[in-house]
């Protein structure tokens, strides 16, 4: 099960994200989304859990908590499948 996680502190890295979710079960991967232009966190990421029950447990346990000095609560939910095709590139003159 792949989870979408929003409201992450901007200084959180992939390893720390994985560590948080490992409390709920085995994590296959954890990736904080990074802005291509600035190289900084975009405040959200994705965590792939080994099985669906662990993913559901993570949603139950971690949704709405706050991390560190972050004032925003986490939003943890099942990631939505992406449709075919990529995001369109903007037209530049």
N, C-alpha and C positions, 0 to 999 in steps of 0.2 A: 504494500500500500504506500502510495506517495502522498505526503502531506505538504500543504502550503502553510508557511509560517510567516506572519506579518507582525510588525511592531517590535522587530529586533533592535537592540541597541546598535548604533552605528559602528562601535568598536568590536563587535562580536565576530569571531572568525569561524571557519568551517569546523575546526576541531572542537571548539567550545560548543557549537550548535549540536554536534554529534554527542558530546558528553551529556548534555542536558537530556536528549532523547533516549540515550542508552538506559536510563533509569526505567523506561517503559518496555524495553526489550531490545533485541539485536537490531542494529542500524546497518543497512547496506551502504548508504551514502548520505552525506549532509552537505549542502552547498548554499552558502550565502550569495545572493545575487549582487554582482559588482557592476557599477556604472562604467561603461567602456571609456568614456572621456575623462572622468575624474579619477578612476581607480578606487573609488570609495564605495562602501556598502550602500545599497539602496534601501536597507531596512527590512528586507524580506528574504526568504529562502525556501528551499525544498529539502525535505527529509524523506528518504525511502526506507521504510521499515520492512523487516524480513517477512512478517505476516500481518494479515488484516487485523487480527485481534489486538496485537501490540499497537497498531496504528490507532485503533479505536480507544485503547487505554490512554495513549498519549494525548489524544484530543480531549478526553475526559479530565485528565490530570493537569495538562499544561495550558489549555485554553483559558484566557482571562487572567493569567498570573502576570506579574511585572518582574522584570529582571534588573538587578542592580539599581542604578540611579535613573533608569528609564521610567518615564512617567506614563507611557502608553502600555496598556495591557497587550499581551500576546493574542493574536488571532491564529488558532490552529484548526485547520479543517482539511478534509480530503481534497487533494488537488484535482482540478477539473481536467479532463482529457483535452489536449489541443486538437483543433480541427486541422484538416489538410491545408497546406500552404503556409507560408511564413508571414511574419509581419511585413507590411509594405514599407519600402524605403521611401523617405520623403524626397520630393523633387526639389533640387537646389538650382538656383540660377547662377 
